[in-house]
Structure formats: structure tokens, C-alpha cells
Amino acid sequence: MKTAKRKSSLLLLIMIIAAVFMMTPQSFAAANDGDTASSYVTDNNKNVKIESKSGAVLDRNSGLILYDKNADQKMYPASCTKVLTALVTLENAKDLKKRVTVSQEAIDSLEEGSSHIALVPGEIVTIEDLLYGLLLESGNDCANVLAEEIGGSKEGFAEMMNKKAKELGANDSHFVNPHGMPNKDHYTTSHDLAVIMNACVRNEQFVKIDSALKYKIKKTNKSKSRELWNSHRMIKNKYAFYDGVIGGKTGFTKQSKCCLITYAKKNGMDLIVVVMRNGTPHGCVEDTKALLDFYLKKHHVASSAESLPDKENFEGTLKVGRKDVKYIEKTAPDVIIPAKASGSDLVVEKTFDEDLELPVEKDQKIGTAYISYDNRLLGETDIVSTEKVDSDALLITILCAAACVLIFIVAATLMMRSKKKKRRN
């Protein structure tokens, strides 16, 4: 009987010790309330046919790719490279009115067949003039001069381009020159070009230059004045004008064939369209028009708020440890859906950070809300806490202390019983 009691006491001691080790803050980690995001796929819409080998449509409101045809396939970008050249220049040039001198190397290193604006060694022009020559007339000579001015050399500038591309998430790209002439180590994708162009459009100076129909470079020390014209055929006052098109960039070499980036804004939609490796400039325009027609005419913008509780907020409570954390969707982004659908058809799913622990600060991001239609991800937004919730540390400390006292009592009792037994013996 006594042996059974000792075994029972020993078992109790083991269970208490195990409970103490389990009573750590980690044991009260955030609990997901059961909602998880589905596996979404990009919309490879079969209702749109393009002849280009690759294409992508990016929704600037959500940052997501709406249309994808071989969008992650690496290709030569030709002069579409120059949108990144312009962005790196604009972000690093302190004064666009700064006058720079065209070097001999910048001109001598131009490859045969390069597009240019006839700069000559020793000519003095401004950085702004060079940017207009770069984006409107696709001047490779302008690209070389800018690279030397901003990066110290074309190689140094290429390093800056690659760094910027990685920062933007253009992970399938690599650049070795500022103009896009063919090189086996110079490549990108439709997806990456859309991502890069999205960053470019956030720069007001870029949009001002890129959307200009024409620009005049004043007389220099080496040349009479030059008039530059935008080479994008779909901007206002050009023969293939498409209502809503603001700007973009053309590209062509024998190796890359024709490429085209287009930025358009209409009917509440803010789109970037990229097509690559088409046989002709006209083909690029037709493919871009087909993609714009599909989204601008067969889709509309809806607010995800329409699908949320109370039509405005996405609210709830999440159990973290032993406490409730109230949360709310930070914003309700607008999304692009087919014309036949409405905001009430949208589905909002939420997922919470698996390693979330107390304390939780007010406005702290604790998860993400995903907005979808027809199992396609259309947008996402942060879920944040609406109040500060303190840690369970005090409660855990009290429990641990109580457990330690209980262990001490049990251990002392066992020791006393052991001594009594020895005395009887």
C-alpha cells in the first residue's frame, strides 16, 4: 500500500514538473481562428489572345498581375531597359539642370545600329535633356552619358540597376548596360518590366518626361537645337492613340524583336501592360490594345468594402494566449472584377501571423486579408489590432511560482516519509 502511495506521489511530481516546463510564453502563441487563404492563381484569361511571346498586365491599385502569358520567361528587353535607366538616374541625380559633358568613350562604345540623338564628344547638355532623349527617342548615346554621370561608368551604373531591380522584386532580371543592346547576361521578364514600370510611374518627373509628345533640346556648344518626338505610338496625338494611354517605352533589336511597355489610366483602373517578342511594332500595339480593351471594357472597379461586414470594416477578435485581441482590416482596396460581377461577389479570407505573441501594440499588423473573386487573388490588405493588449507574463509567473511551491511541498512530504521509514527500520 505504501509502495503504491509513493509511486502515486512520484507520478504527481513528474506531472507537475512537466506542467512547469510547458507553462512558457510559447505555449500561449497566437491561435488562428480557422480562416486561411486559398491557393490563388494568376488570371491566364483565355478570352484574350495575343501574338507576342510574352505578356503581362499589372493592376497598380493592388500591385498584382491580372494577365500572364509566359510572364516569367527570361527575354531580351531591348530599349525597354531604359525605363530602369531613367528611374535610377532620377533617384540619384541631385539636379536635373546640371550640365554634363559627353565623353569620347560614351560615343565610341556605341554599337552598330544603335538608336541615338547624335550627341558628339565634348558636347555639353543637361541631365534633363538626356532623360528626354533617353525616353522619347530611345537614345543609346544618352544612356551611356547618364550611366557615366550617375554610376561613374557603365559597369558601375549596371550594378545600381541590378540593386534597384532586386529592391523592387524584379528577381528574374539582370542588366549589364544602360540601353538594352543584346548581351547574354542582360535579360528580364514581362512580369519584372511591369514591376519596374510600376515604380517608374510613382515618380512624377518620370511621368512628365515619358508622357511628353515632343521636347526641344536647345542649341549646344556642338550642335544646333534638336526636336525630339515620343516613339510610343499609342499616346495622345499619335496615329495609334488609345484613350487612357499616358506613356510607356518601345524596344527593338533583331535578337529581342519588338517589345512595348504601356501605362494607361481610365475608368478608375490604373494599368501597366507589357508585351515582349512580337514580330512588328504594329503587332505590339494590337496586342496592347487587345489587353486594354479586355480590362477597360469588360471589367470594372469594385470596392472590397462591399463584401465586408457593415460594408466598411472587416472586424473580429483573435485569441492570443489567454486574451482576446480585437482587430480590423486597415483598408478596403479597390479591385478589378468582370463587368457581370459586383462587390458582394468578392470573398475575403484572412490569415494571422503564426508566431504572434503578447504583448500586442495598437495598430500592430497581426495578419493579412485576401480579397478574391472566382478563386483569383485580386488584392490584399493588412489586418491590425485596434488596442494594446498586455502580456500574459504576470499570470505565467504566478502559475510557475505556485507550481514550484507545490513541488516543494510534495518533495518535502516524500522526504519526511522516507526518514520515518528509516527510523522504523
N, C-alpha and C positions, 0 to 999 in steps of 0.2 A: 504493500500500500504506500509506504514511504517512498519507495523507488518510483512509483507512478507519479507521486506528487512532485518529486524532484525533476522528473522528465517533463512534467507539465510546466513547471516553473522555468526550466531551461528553454522550452519551446516559446514561452511567452517572452522571455528575454530576447531571443533571436528575432521574433516578430517585431518587437519594439525597436531594436537596433535597425532593422531593415526599414521600418517606417521613418526613422530619423533621417536616414540617407536618402530616402525618396522625397522627403519634405524640403525640396530646394526650389528656388525660383523657377528653374527649368520645368518643374513638374506642373507649373501653372501657366505654361505657354499658351499663346493665343489659340482659340478654337475656331475653326472655320464653321460657319453656320450651315454648311452643306451646299452652298451655291458655288459652282465652279464654271469657268469659261469653257466653251466648246472649242473644238479644233477648227479654226476658221481657214478658209482658203481664199486666195485672190480670185477675183472675178475674171476668169478667162471666157468672156462672153462670146458665145458662138454666133450671136446676131450681128457681130461686126467682123468684116473681113478686110484685112489689109494685105498689100503685096509686099511690104517691107519685111525683111527677115526678122526684125525685132521691133517691138513697140511697147510703150508704157504710158498710162495716164495716171497722174498723181492728183489727188484732191488736197489742195493746200489747207483747207479747213481742218481736216483730220490728219493730214500727213501720210495717208495710206494710198497704196497703189490700187486703183479701181480696175485697170485693164492691164493684162500681162500677156505678151507674146514673146517668148524667149527673152524675157526682160533681164535675166541674169546671165545671159550668154555673152562672153567677152568678145568685143569687137573693136576695130579701129574707129576712133571718133572723128578723125579729120579735124576741121576747124571748129567743131563744137567744143573742142578743148578750150577755146578762147573765153568761154563764159567763166571758167575757173581762173584763167589768167587775169581776167578783169576783176574778179572778186578778190583774189589775193592782192592785186595792186591797190584796189580801193580800200582794203582793210589795213594796208601798210604804208600807203603814201600819206604824208602829213599835209601836203599842199598840192592840189591838182594843178595849180597855176605855176608850179615850179618848172623852170626851163632846163631841159636836158640836152646834151649834145650826142648826136648819133655817132656811134663808133664805127671804125672800119670793119671790125670783127662782126658787128651786127648785120652788116650788109654783105660782106664776103661769105658768111656762113649760110646765106640763103640758098636753099636747094633749087634746082632747076624746076620750073613750073610753079614756084611759089606765088601766091597772090600777094600784092604789095601796093603801097600808095606812093612809090617812087621816092622814098627817102634817100638821101645821099650822105656819105661820111662827112662829119663836121657840121651838118645842119642842126640848127637849134629849134626845138619845138617844146611845147608844154606836155606834161603828163596827160592832161585832159585831151589835147589834140591826139595823142597816141591812143587813148582809150576809144575815142570816136573812130579812128582809123582801124582799130582792132575789131570793134563790134559791128560797125556799119559796112566797111569794105573788106573786112577779114584780112587785114594787112599782116603778113608774117614778119615784115620788117618792123612794124610797130611792136609786135610780140617780143621780138629779140631785144629791142631797145628797153622796153619795160622790164624784161627779165633781168637785164644787166643793172638797171637803175634800182630795182627793188630787191633783187636777190644777190647782187654782186656779180653774178654770172648766170648763164642759162642753167647750169648744173645746180647752182645754189637755189635758184628760183624753183626748179623742179622739186627739190626737197621740200620747199614751202608748199608747193601744190599738193604733194602727197600727204603732208601733215594735215593740211586743211581738209582734204578728201576724207581722211580717216576720222577727223573730228566730226564730220557731217554724217558719217555712217556709210560712205561710198567705199565699201570694203573690197569690192571686186575690181578696183581701178588701180592703175599705176601710170604715172606720167614721167616722161624723160625730157620733154621740151615744152615750150610755151605756146606753140602754134598748131601742133597736131599732125605734122608730116609723119608718114609711116615709120614705125620702128617696132620691132617685135616685142619690146618691153613697154610700149605705150599703148594702153588699152583701157576700155571702160565698158559699161553696160547701159542699156536703156534705163534701167532702174536707177543706177548711180547718177546718170546725167540728169534725171528728173529730180533726184535729191539735191544735187549740186545747184541746179537751176532754181529750185525752191529757196535755197539760201541766197542766191543772187537777187531774187525778186524782193527779198526783205530789205535790200539795200536801195534806198530811194535814188541815189546817184546812178546806180546801175540801171534802174528802170528808165530814168531820164535819158541816158545815153542810148540804151538799147532800143528804145521806142521811137527815137528821132527818125524822121523821114530822110532828112539831109543835115549836113553840117559843113561849115566852111572853115578851113584852116587858113589863117591869114598869111600873107606873104612872109617868107622867112629869109634868112641870110643866104640861102642857097636855092630858093625856089619861089616862083610866083604863087599866088593863092591857089588852094585846091578845094574843090567841092566834092564832098563825099555823099554817097547815097546808100541807104539801107538795102541790103541784099535779100532780106526776108520778104517773100512775095505776098504774104497774107496780111501785112499791116495796112493801116489806113492809107488810102491814095495809091496803093499798088494794084496791079492788074488782077491779082488773085485775092483781093481783100475779103476777109471774113469778119463779119461783125462780132466784135468782142476780142479779137486778137490784138494784143498790146505790143508784143515783141518776141524775140527768140534769137536763134542763131542757125545759120546754114553750115554745111560741111560737105566737102567732096575731095576725094583722091581716087585714083584708079583702084587702090587696094581697099579702101573703105566703101566705095561707091557713095551714093548720096545719103546724107543724114540731115535731120531737121529737128530743132527744138522750138516749141511754140508755147507762149504764155498767153492765156485767154481768161477773160473775166466777164461773165454775163449771167443774168437770171439768178443772181445770188451764188453762182458757182465760181470757183477760183481754181482753174485747172492748168496743169502743165502736161503737154503732150510731147512725147519723144518717139520718133521713128528712125530706124537705122538700116543701112544697107538696102537701099532701094535703087533701082536701075536708073532713074531720072529725077531731076528736080521736080518735074510735074507730078511724078508718082508720089513723092514725099508730100506734096501739097494735097493730093487727092486722098491719101491715107489719113493725113491730119484732119482734113475736112470730114471724112467719114467718122472718125472718132469724136470730133467735136459735135457733129450732128447727133450722134447717138446719145451723148450725155446731155447736151443742151436742149434737145428737142424731145427726147424720150424719158427724161428723168426730171426730178425737181428736188428742191431743198426742203427738208423737214427738220423740225426741232425734236431732238430726242426727249425733250421735256414732256412732249405729248404722250409718251409711253410710260412716264414715271408717276408714282403715287402723287396725288394732289396736283398733277400736271406741272409741277415745278420742282419738287425736291425728291431726291432718292434718299430716304432716311431709314434708319434702323438701329438696332442695338447688337453689339458683339460681345460675347463673353470672353474676357481676358483674365485668366486666373480665377479668382472668386468674385470679380467685379464686372459690372456692365459698362461698356464704353459706347456712348451714343455717337453715331456717325452720319454724314451727309455727303452726297455727291457734290464735288466742288463746282462743277459747271455742267451745263447740258449742251454739248456741241451740236451744231447743225450738221446733218449728214445728207448725202445724195442717195435717193431711192427712186425706183421706177415710177413713172407717172401714175400707174394704176394703184400704187401703194400709198399709205398715209402714215403719219407719225404713230398712230395707235397700233400699227402692224410691227413696229420695232420691238425687239426683245432686248432687255437689259439684264445682263448677268454680272455677278460680282465675285471677286476672289480677294482674299485677305492675306496679308503677309504671314507666312507660316511661323516665322521666328519672333513675332510680336510679343513683347513682354511689358509689364508695368514697370515704371510709370509711363503713362501716355500723355503727351502735351496737347494742348488745344491747337487745332488746325494741323496736327501731325498727319502725314499720309500713312494710312494703315491698309490700303488696298486699292484696287482698280475696278472701275465699272466698264464693261464692254457692251457697246451698242451694236446690234446686228440685225440684218434682215435676210431672210431666206438662207440662214446659216452662213452668211458672209459678214465678216467684220467690217463695220463702217466707221467706227470711231471709238474712242476710249477716253476716260477721264479719271482723275484721282478721287478716291474716297478718303475723307479726312474726318478726324474726331472733332466733335463740337464742344468738348470741355476737357479740362485736365482731370486725369484720374490717377491718384497716388498709388504707390507700390503696395504689394502685399507683404513687404519685408517685415513690418512690425508683427503682423499676425503669424508669419512663419517663425520669427524669433521666439514668440510666446509659446508656440507649439513645440519648438525644439527644446526650449527650457523645461517645459512640462514633461516632455519625453525623457529628458536627462534625469530629472528628479525621480520619475517612475523607475528608470533603470537603476538608479542608485538604491532606491528602496528595495527593489527585487533582489539586487546583488547582495545588499546587507542582510536581508532575510535568509538568503541561501547560505551565507557565511555563518550566521548565528546557528542555523540548523546543523551545519557541519561541525561547529565547535561543540554543541550539545551532544552530538553523536559520539565524538571523540571522548568526551568526559564519561559517558555511559560505558564506552568500551574500556 
